[in-house]
Amino acid sequence: MFMKNMSKRERYIAIAAVSFVTVAILYNFIIDPVLHEWQSLNIETESKKAALKTDIAILSVRKTVEENYSKFSKYVRSGKSEEESVAEVLSYLEDLSRSDSCLISNIKPIGTKDYGTYKELLIDLTAEGGSNQFTKFLYDIETTKNMILKVRHFMLTSKAGQEGALRGTFLISKIIIE
């Protein structure tokens, strides 16, 4: 009835306008949201695939990590108090310096830094000796078998008035897992 009063050209324009509006409504309210949801699901799927790949890689080395953890945990786990751990490290460093012919002139614990899951014990050490003795002393600290120690910082200076004699200042740390 509405279309009967229109000319042929007006009917084509009306049909085109209604078609355009219908397509626009379909696109905005049906097609675009579905495509957007599909894309977000694809992105989520790809991120879960990447996470799964990293999880599989982690699981593949799990046995090695557990073996290394059980091997080294006895060196960093401490059932002792903080004072006992400090005393143990200090006496170990004194014994080590004696065996390497380094003379310790000052040794003192700086304190511990708490990182939540572990603590780091810091020790300031000043010693005197020759370059060969310091080389062996540093090597022995870093490769100790019964506790894991790390030299964080060291500085060697020549001792005034004595040729070949050095004074070394070291910052040594030990990790403690409770």
DAFEN-V684681 format. One record per backbone hydrogen bond with DSSP energy under -1.0 kcal/mol. NH is the residue of the N-H (numbers start at 0). CO is the residue of the C=O. If there is no record, write none. Layout:
nh=NH co=CO
nh=NH co=CO
This chain:
nh=5 co=2
nh=10 co=6
nh=11 co=7
nh=12 co=8
nh=13 co=9
nh=14 co=10
nh=15 co=11
nh=16 co=12
nh=17 co=13
nh=18 co=14
nh=19 co=15
nh=20 co=16
nh=21 co=17
nh=22 co=18
nh=23 co=19
nh=24 co=20
nh=25 co=21
nh=26 co=22
nh=27 co=23
nh=28 co=24
nh=29 co=25
nh=30 co=25
nh=31 co=26
nh=33 co=29
nh=34 co=30
nh=35 co=31
nh=36 co=32
nh=37 co=33
nh=38 co=34
nh=39 co=35
nh=40 co=36
nh=41 co=37
nh=42 co=38
nh=43 co=39
nh=44 co=40
nh=45 co=41
nh=46 co=42
nh=47 co=43
nh=48 co=44
nh=49 co=45
nh=50 co=46
nh=51 co=47
nh=52 co=48
nh=53 co=49
nh=54 co=50
nh=55 co=51
nh=56 co=52
nh=57 co=53
nh=58 co=54
nh=59 co=55
nh=61 co=58
nh=64 co=60
nh=65 co=61
nh=66 co=62
nh=67 co=63
nh=68 co=64
nh=69 co=65
nh=70 co=66
nh=71 co=67
nh=72 co=68
nh=74 co=71
nh=76 co=72
nh=77 co=176
nh=84 co=80
nh=85 co=81
nh=86 co=82
nh=87 co=83
nh=88 co=84
nh=89 co=85
nh=90 co=86
nh=91 co=87
nh=92 co=88
nh=93 co=89
nh=94 co=90
nh=95 co=91
nh=96 co=92
nh=97 co=93
nh=98 co=94
nh=99 co=95
nh=100 co=97
nh=101 co=96
nh=102 co=127
nh=104 co=125
nh=105 co=125
nh=107 co=123
nh=109 co=121
nh=110 co=121
nh=112 co=119
nh=114 co=117
nh=116 co=114
nh=118 co=175
nh=119 co=112
nh=120 co=173
nh=121 co=110
nh=122 co=171
nh=123 co=107
nh=124 co=169
nh=125 co=105
nh=126 co=167
nh=127 co=102
nh=128 co=165
nh=133 co=129
nh=134 co=130
nh=135 co=131
nh=136 co=132
nh=137 co=133
nh=138 co=134
nh=139 co=135
nh=140 co=136
nh=141 co=137
nh=142 co=138
nh=149 co=172
nh=151 co=170
nh=152 co=170
nh=154 co=168
nh=156 co=166
nh=158 co=164
nh=161 co=158
nh=165 co=128
nh=166 co=156
nh=167 co=126
nh=168 co=154
nh=169 co=124
nh=170 co=152
nh=171 co=122
nh=172 co=149
nh=173 co=120
nh=175 co=118
nh=176 co=75
